[in-house]
């Protein structure tokens, strides 16, 4: 019995010893398994020194230009290893790097290159297409008229310079009495309305003019040249043609007043040349007929107004000089 009891006790002791020996091994295996499982979840930065979230987060704050440029902040990342990998704060937040305008500056440089800009300016401001001042007075041009002139009248600026106008001779039916222009009626002692405001010696003949009725003998005795034009008679008086009222009965006159003598031409040829010049400048749209009717007088007044001349609506010396005739 004693032998049996001793055997049992020995067996129990061995069992307890075995059990206690296996417990530490199991515990150790469990502890070892824990880091292995963590590695499987993808946490390579198990070491505290390498995976400090606080240190990594500081790199984001260094994106501000004021703090990133400080060397002390950049130097704090020593020993972590991760600071170099996640992006150097100095590279990300350097004011020079962020403020670089290389692409923008290149574009600005390309846009502001003196060569293309100058070419564009030269192309836009070439004197050939835009600055033909000499052609401003040619027919069909549209210069700015002088104060008081009709807007859009062509040729006013060029004619004011006195461009020469070559006199022409026109075949006119001057031996007939016109019917398309109403004749003016005679008024004894009539003065030209508004002539008192035309200052200068070149307008003296208009200020002094008054309608006078005399017979043929009187006109022939006082004036050495009297011509017949369009049913009326005109006397040559100190460089002007004036109507010779009473020279012949039923005489016809489209205008009662002096007409400046141009290049020795009779009054009808003078008027026809004036009509042609005004037609070329765009002021007169009617027929060149040598009659100083209402349409021709209106065109003369428009031209005079546009060129700063007194509006006589008559063929006077200053107007012909402006047209380049005298």
C-alpha positions, 0 to 999 in steps of 0.5 A: 500500500505504501508503495502504491501511495508513493507512486501516485504522489510521484505521478501527481508531482510530475503532472504538476511539473509538466503543467507548470512548464507548459504555461510559460511557453504558451504565454510566451507564444501568445506574446510573440504572436501579438507583434506578428499580428500587428505587422500583418495589419500594415503598421511598419512604424511600430517603433515609437521613434519612427511613427510619431504622429505628432512629428509628422503632423508638424510637417503640415504646419510648416507649409505656412511661409512664416514658420517653414522658412525657420531652420530650427523647425526643419532641424527638429525632424532629425532622428525621425527619418520620416521627415525626409521621406514625407517631404522637406518642409523647406522644399514645400513651404519655401517662399521662394519656391511657392512665389516662383512665377517661372511659368507665369513670368515666361508667359508674361515675358513672351507677351511683353517681348519688345519685338512682337509688341513693336511689330504689332504697334507698327502694324496698327499705327502704320502711317500708310493706311491711317495717316494719309493726311494729304488725301483728306481733301480728295473726293470721297474723304470724310474729314472733320469740318470746321466749327459750324460746318455740316458734319460729314462733308468730305474734302473740307480740310483738304480744300482749305489748304488751297489745292490748285483747281485747273479752270475748265470750259463748259458748253452751256446753252447760255443763249437761251433763257432758263426755265428750271430756275426762277428769276429774281425780281428787280428791287431799286436800291436793294442791298445784299442782306447780311453783307454789313457783317462781312468784314474785310476789303474783299467784301467791300463790293458786296457791302456797297452793292445796290440794284440800279436800273439803267438803260443800255446807253448808260451801262455801255458808257460806264462799263467797257465790258458787258456780256450776255449770259442766259437771257441777262446782261452783266457788266464788268466792275472792278473784278466782279460781274454785276447784273446790268438791270435795264440793259434790255427789257425782260432780262433774266437773272438767277442772282442779284449780286456781284460774281467774282471774275475768275481767270477772265471767264464770263459769269456762267463759266465761273459758276460752272467751275465753282459747281464742279469744284463743290461737286468734287468735294461733295457739297454740290449734288446738282447739275453743272449748268452755270446758273447761280440758283438756290441749290448752288448757293446753298452748296456754297454756303455749306462750304463756306461754313465748313471752312470758316468763311463768311456765309455769303452764299455768293461767288466771292474772292475768298471762297474761290481762293479757298477752292484753289481757283484764285 
